[in-house]
Amino acid sequence: MRETDIVLYQAEWCPYSARVRRKMTDLLLAYKLVNVPRDHSLRTEVEEVSGQTGIPVMVDGDVIIADDDKIVAYLEETYAWKREGSPMSLDRQAVLVTGASTGIGAAAATLLADASYEVFAGVRTEEDRARLAALGPRMRPLLLDVTDADSIGAAVREVAATGLALQGLVNNAGIVVAGPLEYLPIDDLRRQFDVNFFGALAVTQAFLPILRRTRGRLVFVGSINGRLSVPFLGPYSASKFALRAAADALRVELAPFGIAVVLIEPGAVRTPIWGKGRAAKESLSSRIDGQAFEHYGTAIEALVSQSLESERTGIAPEVVAATIARALRAQHPRAQYLVGRDAQMQAIVAGLPAAARDHLLRRALRLP
């Protein structure tokens, strides 16, 4: 099917069911999304979107030929209902994504902006801010360091000043600290938790008053390593275990306020985070005792090779981004979403007895 064979009709006032929204999210990766201007007659809008008579238009899950009078009647009825029944238009919903400069965060911000969300994309440098701002009017990059209270406070004020209703917070910012726990500097471990765990909670606390008013949604980007701890990725795994525990607690605590809490658990993803982890490993070699490499050098190199393989064979960040979008739009989202076949397999391994689990991990990582 060619891109021009289907058009997703998304007027500002046209309501979509959760089923249709999920379908739209999936199709966005393959088909062109057309935003319909509101200042035309309904029939003119339909004709302009279709481009020519006979191209299908998807409305509320049904594909209707553009010149069919039923589509006009449907839209007129929908328009009146939307005006009376819903103060929130899909086109004006806003989402904040942290760690949006690269990888999963960048893919999620781009996909959500294409899906007509106003996206506040958290980045740490002016260079990244300018680069994302050039992607379109719905992309609203802002400087946000999740480990800095002043930066978080400034981001809250910037979002609030726009007057947009924040419907979702996606806590994605994260780093990888790798190495043997016996020798890793404690400051490195603290840095791991400052970004991956405390940073996510700090941003959540700061934005929850806004999400409570909108009955918005809270999404944490965790990892399958929050279920299955991997040797020499102990700090990263520990931070993701902690994030999973926090998400479980928040899901129950915030339920009375209508705030759904979702944890995304991807497996291996083609993302720069692992490249940053290898750079940190090279830096680590200059800061720890040489005896560490005498004891663990072979194992560390095996882990680096495994990371390289994961970058080559892992799922694309856009796949995780589509799951994030689905979690934001689902009427009744799941508590956790496993993303990727390897995540599904590792979730099974995580439930095995410790001896069997350890054996499989050593074998997979080629450890003694």
N, C-alpha and C positions, 0 to 999 in steps of 0.2 A: 504494500500500500504506500502510495506516495504521500509526501507531506501535504500536498494540496487536496488530497482526497477527503480530508476531514478538517473541520474547523470547530474549535471549542468555543461556544458562544458564552461569553461571560460579561453580561451587562452589570453595572454597579448594583442594580436593584433585583437581580435575578437570584433567588435562593437556591441552594443546592443541598441535597441530602448528604449524609456522611458517605453513603455508598458512591454517589457521583463524585464527591470530592476526592475520594481515594482513587477512583478511575481517572480523574483529571490529573492527579499527581503522577500516576504511572505514565499517562500519555504525554505529559509535558516533556519527558525525556526524549520522546520520539517525534512529536508533532508540534506544530506551531500554535502558540496561544494567541488569540486575537482579542484585544480589549475593545469593546464597542463604545464609542462616544455616546453620551447621554442626550445631547442636544439635537437629536434628529427624531423624526417620526419613527415609530416602531417598524413599519414596513420598510422605510428607507434604510434603517439600521441593518435589518436582516439582509437586504439586497446588497448593501455595501460590504458586509462581512463575507457573504458568500462569493462576491466577485462576479458570479454569473449564475444564472438560473440552473438549478439542478445539483449544486454541490451540497452535500449533506451538512446539516448544522445540528450539533448535539445540544439538546435542551432538557435538563432534568432527567438525564439518563436515556432519553429517547432520541433517535436520529430521525429528523424530519426534513424533507426537502424544503429548501428555502422559500419556494414560491407557493407553498401550501398555506391556505388561509388559516388553517388550524394553528399554525405557529404564531400568527398575529393575535388571534383570540387568546391563546395561552399567555402570551407575554403581557397583553393588556390586563388580564385577570391577575397575573403574578405581580405586575407593577403596582396595582392598587393594594394588593395584600401586603406587599413589602413596605409600602409607604406607611401603612397603618400598624403593621405588626412587628416590625423589627427596627430598632434604632441603630443597629450596627450593620454597615454594609461590608461585604467581603473585601471590596477594593481598598477600604480604609483601615483594615486590621494591620497591626504592627507587631513585629517580632524582634527580639534582641538575641543576637548570636555572638557569644564570646569566642575569642580565638579564631577570627574569621579571615585572617590574612592568607592562609594556605590550607591545603588538605580538606578535611571534612568540613571545617567551619566555612571555608570559602565556597565549597560546593553547595552547602546548605543555604548560605546567604544568597547565592546566585539563583538557585532553584526557587527559593521562596519569593525573591523579587520578581522572577519570571511568572510566578503564580499569583501576582498582584498583591502581595504583602508589601507594606512599607518595612524595610529591613534596617534595623540599627545593627551595623556590623562592627563589633569591637576589635580594634587593632592596636598595636603598640607604637607604631611609627608614623610620622607624617607622610613618608613615602608610600606606605601601604594605604593610608587614608586617601591620598590623591589617586592612587591606582584604582581603588574600589569605587570612588566617587565617579570615575569616568565610565562605569559600567551601566549607568542609567539613573533616571530620576527617582526610582523607588529605593535605590541603594543609598543609605544614610550612614556612612562610616563615622565612627567616633573613637577617640582615643580612650582606651580602657585597659589598665593594668590590674588584673584581678587580685594582685597581692598588695595593692596600694589603696588605702581607705579614701584618700583625697580624690584619687582617680575615679573610684567607684561612685563617690558622692557627686562628682562633676557629671558623670554619665547619667545618673538619676535625674539631675536637674535638666540636662540637655534633652532627655527623652520627655520629661514632664512638660517642658516648655513648648513642645511641638503640638500639644493638645491631642495627639493620636492615642487611641486606646490600645494599650499593650496587651495583646492576646496570648503571647507566649514568650518564655525565656528559655533559651537553649544554652546550657552551660557546657561548652565544648573545650575551652582553653585547657591545654595540658602539655606536659613535657615528659620525657623519659630519662630516668636516672638508672644506669645499668652498672653492674659490677658485683663482686662478692661482698656480702653483708659484713663479713669478718673485717674487711679493710676499708670500706667506704667511709669517707669523712662524714661525721654526724651532720655537718652543715649541708652536705649534699642531700641527705635524707630529709632534712627540714625543708629544703628548697622543693623537693619532690612533693611533699604534702602541702606546702604553702600554695603552690599553683593548682595541683590536681584536686585537693580536698578543701582546705581552708579557703582558697580563692573562690571555689564554686559556692561554698556556703555563705561567704561574705557578700557575693553578688546576689544570691538568693534572698538573704535577709534584707538587703537594701531595696530590692524591687518587689518584695512580697506585698507591701501596702498598695502598690499599683495593681498587681495581679489580683488582689482580693477585691478591689473595686470592679474589675472587669470579669471576675471569675475566670481568669486566664489559666494557662497551662504551663507546667514546669517540666522541662526535659533535661535530663543529665545524659551526657555522652560518656558512658563507662567503657568497659572492655570485657571480653571473655576472660581476661586475666583477673577480673574481679570475682571470678568463680574458681579459676584454676591458676594457682600461683606457679610461676615459672622460675627455675633457678637462674640466678644472676640478673633477673628482672624483679628481684624481691621488692625494692622500693616502689617501683611502678605498680606491681601487683597489689602491694599493701594499700597504696593510695586508692586503687580502684575497688578493693574490698571495702574500704572505709566509705567510699562514695556510694556503693551499693547499699550498705547498712543505713546511711543517711537517707537515701531515697526511699527505702522501706519505711523508715520512721516518719518521714515527711508525708508520705502517701496517706497514712492513717491520720496524722495530725491535721492535715489541710483538707481532708475530705468534707468536713462539715461546712467549709467555706466554698465548696464547689470548685476547688482547684485540684485538677488531676495531676499526678506526678508520674512521670514515665522515665524508665532507664533504657537507654539504647546500648546494646552489648555487641559490638562488631568483633569479628575475628581479625585476621591479617588484612590490612588496608594499604593500598599504594599511597603513602602519605609521607611528607618530608620529616615527620616527627622521628622516624627511625634514623634518618640521616643525621639529624641533630643529636640523636643518642650516640651514634658512632663517633661524632666529633667530640662529644663529652667524654667518651671512652679514651680517645687519644689524649685529651686534656688530663684525664684521671691518671694516666700512666706517669705523668710528671709530678703527681701530688701524693701518691701512695708508695708504701714500702715496696722495693723491688721483690721482696719475698712473696708478695701477693701474686705476682706473675709467675714466680717459680712454682707456687702451689696451684694456681688456677689458670695460668696462661693458655693452655690448650683448650680448656672449657670456654674461656672468654672468646677465643677465636672462633670456636664452633658456634657460639651464640651470634657473633657478628655475621658469620656466613649464613646462618639461619635468617637473620634480619634482612640480609641482601636478597635472599630467596623470597621472603615474604613480600618485599617491595616489588619484586618482579611478578609474582603470581597472585598477590592479594587482590581483593575486590577493589573496584574503583571507588573513590570517595563519593561519587555521585549516587552510588547504590545506597550508601549509608544516609546521604542527604535525602533521598526519596523516602526512606524509612522515617526519618525525622519529620518530614512533611506529613506523612501518613499519621504519625502519632499526634501531631498538632491538630489535624483535621478530623480525626475519628471521633464519633459521638461518644463512644465508650472505649477509650484506648486501653491497651493491655498494660500491665505493670512493667513488663520487660519485653523487649524485642531483640531476639538474637538475629544477627545479620551475618550471613555467609555460611557456607557449608562447614568450614573448619570450626566456626563458632558452635554450630550444632554438635559436631563431633566432640569438641573439647568439653562441652557441657555434660556430655555423657561420661567422659573420662573423669570429670570433677566429682561425679557421684560414686566412683569406684572406691573400694577399700584402699587405704593409704599405700599398702605394699604394691598393689597392682598399678596404682596411679604413678608411684615413683618409678617403677620399672618402665612404664610406657614413656614417661618424660625423659629418662636417661637414654632410652633407645632412640626417641625422636630427635634428641639433641646430640646424639652420638657421644654421650658422656660415659666415663668409666663407672 
